[in-house]
Amino acid sequence: MSNESMLMQLEKLKKEIDQAKIDKATAEGRLDSLMKQLKTDYGLSSIAEAEKELTKLTEEINGNQKKVDGLFAELKTKFEW
């Protein structure tokens, strides 16, 4: 392999590394922004807290849906739909 070929490969790798650094910084900035939004909008400080809150809210929704379904069935029976 010639020196010129090796130099071209090294330059290509350097560009790829530089792009990876840019991509990493962009991703870290997005993550930081989303974590701030999570704190501002929902008062949650971590992904773990958000997952717990999601589980709690999902259970609450499911419970409310069961209540609505039961009340609807009661209305259907009461008013003979």
N, C-alpha and C positions, 0 to 999 in steps of 0.2 A: 504494500500500500504506500502510495507516495505521500510526501509531506503535505502537498496541496490537498489531497483527498482527506487526510486526517484533520487538517485545519478546517476544511469545510464541514466535516462531521462535528467537530468541536464547536464551531460557530452555530450549527443547527441545534446542538444540545443546549448551548447557552441560551438561545432564543426560547427553547421549550421551557427551560428552567425559569427564565424571566417571566414568561407567560403564566407558568404555574404559580409563581409568587404573586402576580397580579390577581389571578383567579382566587387564590387563598385570601388575600386581603379583601377582595370584594365579598367573598362568602362570610368572612368574619364581620365585616361591616353590616351585612344583611342580618346576620344572627344577632348582633348587638342591637340593631334597630327593632327586630322582632321581639327580643327579650324586654326591651323598654316598653314596647306596645303592650305586651302581655302584662307587665306590671301596672302600666297606666290604665288600661282598659278593664282589667280583671283583678288587679291587686295580687297577682301571682308572681313569685320570684324564680320559679324553676319549671322545667318540663315535668318533673315528678309531681309538683303541686298541680299543674295543669291536668295531668293524667288523672289524679285523684278527683279533681273537681269534675272532670268529664264523666268519670264513673258515677259520681254522686248525682249529677244532673241527669244522666241517662236513666238511672234507677228511678229518679223522681218522675221523669217523663213517662216511663213504663207504668209506674203506679198510677199516675193521673190518667193514662190511657185506659187502664183497667177500670178505674172509677167511672170514666165517661162511658165506656162500653156497657158497664152494669146499669148505669142510669138510663142509657138509651134503650136497653132491653126492657127495663122496668116501664119506661114510657110506652114502648110498643105494646107491652102486655096490658097496661092500664087503659090505653086508648084504642086497643085492638087494631093496630095498623096492619 
